[in-house]
Amino acid sequence: MTPNRLVFLRRFGSTVVLWSVALWIILSGHELGFHFLIGTLAMLGLWEYYTMLDHKKLPNFKIIGLICGFVFMVGSFYYFSHVGPVHSYDFEVATLLFFLLVVFARQMFQHTRDISPLETMAYTLFGLFYVIWMFGFVTKIVYVLPRDDTGHVTGHLYVLFLILVTKFSDMGAYLTGSLIGKHLMVPHISPKKTWEGFFGALAFSVGGACGMVALMPRQLSYFHQKDAVILGLVLGLAAIIGDLAESIIKRSCDVKDSGHLLPGIGGALDLIDSILFTAPLLFFYLRFVLDVS
């Protein structure tokens, strides 16, 4: 078996197993299971981010960052599920301020000079914003949609839409780039990304979005085919940027993958890197374009 085929089989197997579990949890509509899934992926992603910094010997407050991330995720779940989205935004702003205060307070006990204190705080806070805050928009999507008549959440189906469209983009880029990719896109960031893969990603994401809206018109009642085309393009582009953004971080830290949790894929951060960018855009589309609140 060729190395490329072996990598593909490992990646395919990991993807099938992981997303089978994830989709089962999402489709069940069980809030605690969903919270556990999102929280686990977020915390693993944050751990991997700080581990990459350690590999490059870049200063950071890993433990402080992980504690802050845990507080944000648990608090966000509680406020959005029990208090509601409107008042939960105040909690989010307060928590972000808490991040700044805690990291600055921690730095006061470090006897360092030059630029090291600024670097330590910047690396620590960036991880919290990049992983925890951005991935937290998945939770917001669940609760920004009104509950049904029985009190069950409906936003989990829009998270399903988000994940499938994002992964269609990733799959389109991988398949198209592997089959016909010749023109390199940004070789200084990712030597395998091609322009053929870029347009393949957009085509797959638009097709996936339109297909989901056509198959689930009642469950995705806020979306029409026009929205599907727009979101397919927007989320597809954001997924590409998200993948390249993590590539910048990995290249800066001299690592190939963020971790070794998933054979053929890498770590949790490799799995959610695109969703970090697509989730906020879908949330703001729901809020500001479709006026969901």
Residue, then its C-alpha position, 0 to 999 in steps of 0.5 A: m500500500t502506498p504512503n498516500r493511500l495509507v494516509f488517506l485511509r487513516r484520515f478517512g477512518s478517523t473522520v468517520v468515527l469521530w464525526s459519527v459520534a459528533l453527529w449522533i450527539i448533535l442530532s440527539g439534541h441532548e444539551l449536556g452531551f453537546h456541551f461536553l463535546i464542544g468543551t472537550l474539543a475546545m480545551l484539547g485545542l487550547w492545550e495543543y496550542y500551548t504545547m506547540l508554543d512549548h515545543k518552540k520554547l515560546p513563553n506562555f502561562k499554560i495553566i492560567g490559560l487553561i483555567c481561564g478557558f475552562v471558566f469561559m466554556v462552563g460559564s458560557f454554557y450555563y448563561f446561554s442555556h439558563v439565562g438566555p443569549v441577551h444577558s449572556y453577552d455581558f458575561e462574555v465581555a466580563t470574562l474577556l476582561f477577566f482574562l486580561l486582569v488574570v494574565f497581567a496579575r500573573q505577569m507581575f510575579q515574573h522577574t523578567r525584563d526586556i520584551s519577554p513579559l509582553e510576549t508571554m502575555a500576548y501568546t497566552l491571551f492569543g490562545l484564549f481568543y483564537v481557540i476558546w472565544m472563537f469556538g464559543f460561537v458554536t454554543k451561541i449558534v445553538y442558543v440564538l435560535p428559539r426553542d421549539d414548543t416543547g422547550h428543546v433547542t433547535g440551534h443544534l441543527y444549524v450547528l450541523f449545517l455549519i459542520l457539514v458545510t465546513k467539512f465539505s469545504d475541507m473535503g473539496a479542497y483535499l480531493t480537488g487539490s489531490l487530483i488536479g492541483k498544479h498551481l500553488m496557492v501560498p507555498h510559503i504557508s502551506p506547500k500543498k495548497t493549490w488554487e484548484g483546491f481553493f475553487g474545489a473547496l468553494a464548489f463543494s461548500v456551496g453544493g453542501a449548503c444547497g443540498m442541506v437546505a433542500l433536504m431539511p427545509r423544515q429544520l433549517s427554516y430560516f434559510h432559503q436557497k439564496d442564503a445557502v449559496i451565500l453561506g456556502l461561499v462565505l463559509g467555504l472561504a472562511a474554512i480555507i482561511g481557518d486552515l491556513a491560519e493554523s498552518i501559520i501557527k504550526r509553521s511558526c512553531d516548527v510542528k507538522d500537526s497540532g497533536h497526535l490524537l487522531p490518526g491521519i488528521g492530527g490533533a483536536l486543533d487540526l480538526i476544528d481549525s476551520i470551524l474557528f472561523t466559520a462559526p462566528l460568521l454563521f452566528f453573525y449572519l443569523r443575527f444581522v442578516l436574518d435578524v435572529s435573536 
